[in-house]
Amino acid sequence: MSIQEVNYDIMQGDTWQITIPATDIFGNTITNFSNYSFTVQVRDKEGGNTLCATASLGHGITTGSGTITINLSPTQTAAFNIPKSVYQIQLTDPSSNKKTLQTGWFQVHPSVIK
């Protein structure tokens, strides 16, 4: 199964939310999130400095029926680099296996309103 690459446009300092399917390393939909963890990192470039991170359920990440929803606050997106920042969404399962659910970049536009 290939990694899903998705790119987004965002205004720096806006609230951002996305809901994506949550599948395990075998491609099965996750319905019981016990002992799973999720990490979202936004960096200035691949392997670069972390601009913001959401690293646990209940702190910007919530689960639904086979999905996870990621919420980034205006403070977090204000830290994104113009014109582009990269991101990765990764899960860790109860056996410590890791799987990237989505990766890509944010095309970041400066806000007119401060």
N, C-alpha and C positions, 0 to 999 in steps of 0.2 A: 504494500500500500504506500503510495507516494505522499509526501508532505504537502499539505495544502498551503499554497502561497497566495496571500491576498493583500493587496495594497489599499490604503485608505487616504482620503483627503480629510484634513482637519484644520480648524482655526485654532491657533495657539491660544490656550486659556479656556477653551470650551469644555463642557462635560462630554464624555464619550462613553458609549455603551454598545456592547455587541453580545449576542447570544449565539453560541456555536454548538454543534453536536459534540457529545463526549463519548469517545470510543476507546476501548482498551487496545493493547498491543496487537490483538488478533482482529480488530475491526468490529468487535461486538459493542453494541450500545451499553453504556454503563447506566444502570438504574439504582444500584446501591453504592453510594459514594463513601461508605465507611472505609477508613484507612487510606483513602486516596488524598493526594495533595496536588495543588496546581500552582504554577508559578508563571507570572507574566513579567517579562523584563522589556523595557524600552531603553535602547542605547543610542549613543551618537553615531556609531558605526559598528559593523560586525566586530566583536571582540573589544569594543571600545568601552567608554565610561558609561555606567548605568545612570540614566536620567531619572527613572522612576521604576519602582518594582512593587508588584502586588503579589504577595507570596503565600497567602493562606485563605481558606474558606472563611467567609465572614468578614474579611478585610478587603472588600472590593470584588470578591468572587463569590457568587452564589450558585447553587445547583437547582436544576429543575428536573423534569422527566426526561432523562437522557441528554440533558444540555447543561452547559455552564454559561453564566452571564458574567461578563467582566465590565466593571464600572471604573472609569478613570475620572478623577475630579479635575476641576479647573486648575487647581494648584499643580497637579501632576502634569497635565498637558501644557501648562505654561512653561514647564522645564524642557519640553521637546525642542530640538534644534530646528531652525529654519535653514534650508528648505526641506530637510529630510531627516527622519529618525527611523531606526530599524527596531523590530519587535519580534518576540518569540513567546508562544503560549505552550507550556509543557506540563504534562501530568506525570506523577509518580504513583505507581500502583502499590498495593499492599506487599508485593514481593520486591519492591525497590526497582522495578523496571521503569524506564523513562520513555515517554513518547511525546514528540512534538505534535500538537494538534493543529497549529497554524503558525506561519511565519510570514514576514513581509516587511513593508515599510509604510510609514506615515509621510505623506506629502504635507508639510506643515506650512500654513499660511499665516502671516502676521495679522494680529487682531487690530482693527481700527479703534475699537472701544477698549479703553484701559480700565 
